[in-house]
């Protein structure tokens, strides 16, 4: 099998797996929004934010250090010990959040949910270590299979409990079911297992390297979720529920593409960096093929939001329509982050990234505070401007390091633009010839028009898209001579 064919297979497995996972998560969201009140959904959204932050910390630092380092069993154990130290610290912080929650959000439900979710941090610390070991040994398909099985089990449990009136605690049980299944799958199939210690000095070295990445996660969290917390504190958990449900709808779509692209780019670029191969414009090539699909899908979702949101979530969620449209625009820019962050980390630019993230986080808080009186949509647009600026700055930094100019951007546009433009043309034609369509009919007609437009546009650039998707093929750092097979 050629490297291009291998790339297409690897990319296809990743995106197909993620598509199924996002379909499951979107299904859980639909059931939850229909069964739970907006207040209850918002309370869980607020509580889960603190778990999201803690979880994100385990996918940088030692995780990235493992991916970019040469094979060394002692290093593996030191990274696991670093994760355990972080888990202990995260537990203490969550305990503080538990006591503060009733004062900030004027409800006991958020604090109760934080207490129920907090013990899952230890599971996250362990599964993150196993995941990094899988990826550095090139076992990407097993990683996606494990993720898929875990999410299927979690989603099945959540939907079953929601439909049997277990309320918001159903979503807590989902978290544990997913993590237990994922950990079991990793442990049974792993070639390496975690050890302890191998030198306090080595652990301290890893944590020292990770400080900028941990700070970056905290700042990214503030940029991504600061508005959620402020809306919950300044307005109500219901406002957070509306904001988070809108984001979840759009993220269910963008994560189909961004998450596999980020994971493959992280593994691919790290492997090439370890081998001392130049990264060049490979990150742009990866983005071009996936971006063509993602941006076409976002355009379609924004166009159909007026009919799709009430149909999927129920009429009580109709105020989310303009918020969903705003998020579609915002997420179209954040697709850049899937490749630029991995590229910049490989070049040890985490300190430069930190400065950008500080500015973005400060802007998010300031804008959310300033626009909260005008409601959820105004906050989404204002905050989106700050996060979009951060994504563009990352892109400029990556362009400079890789010494790419206007020609590289033109090449990106030549691959990505035709499908997106044809989707826009197809939707415009549908609106012209069939005005006044509503509900399920409008959704079906819009999807058909978008698919037809995308098929024409992608066929016009089929060779460029296949080449871009083929670039997703990668070799693992662990496959270096002398490393594990």
Secondary structure, DSSP 8 states (H G I E B T S, - for coil): --HHHHHHHHHHHHHHHHHHHHHHHHHHHHHHHHHS-HHHHHHHHHHHHHHHHHHHHTTSTHHHHHHHS---HHHHHHHHHHHHHHHHHHHHHHHHHHHHHHHHHS-HHHHHHHHHHHTHHHHHHHHHHHHHHHHHTT-HHHHHHHHHHHHHHHHHHHHHHHHTT-TTHHHHHHHHHHHHHHHHHHHHH-S------S-HHHHHHHHHHHHHHHHHHHHHHHHHHHHHHHHHHHT-HHHHHHHHHHHHHHHHHHHHHHHHHHHHHHHHHHHHHHTT---TTHHHHHHHHHHHHHHHHHHHHHHHHHHHHHHHH-GGGGGGHHHHHHHHHHHHHHTTHHHHHHHHHHTT-HHHHHHHHHHHHHHHHHHHHHHGGG-HHHHHHHHHHHHHHHHHHHHHHHHHHTT--HHHHHHHHHHHHHHHHHHHHHHHHHHHHSTT--HHHHHHHHHHHHHHHHHHHHHHTHHHHHHHHHTT----GGGSTTS--
